[in-house]
Amino acid sequence: MKFIKPKEKTVNKTIWEVSDRTKHTVKFYAEYTGFSEDEVVDTFLLNILDDPDFIAWIQKKRRNTRIAKQLFPEEAVKESASGEN
């Protein structure tokens, strides 16, 4: 499990429907960690990117470069920086 570290993010409002149990879990975890509920949800959902089967599926997609840039922007920055040297 990855623990939450504060960082700046771009934010978009999204409408989600989740169970009451999930809402309460996020609410109390946010209270426990001192982070906002939005930050808790964002951090946990980003853990999906650690799923090797999901990454393999992305790599098989036809337009995987575009997907990779959206899901891993920090790696796209590293690649463009290394290409400029």
Helices and strands as residue ranges (DSSP letters): H 20-33, H 37-46, G 47-50, H 52-60, H 64-71, H 73-84
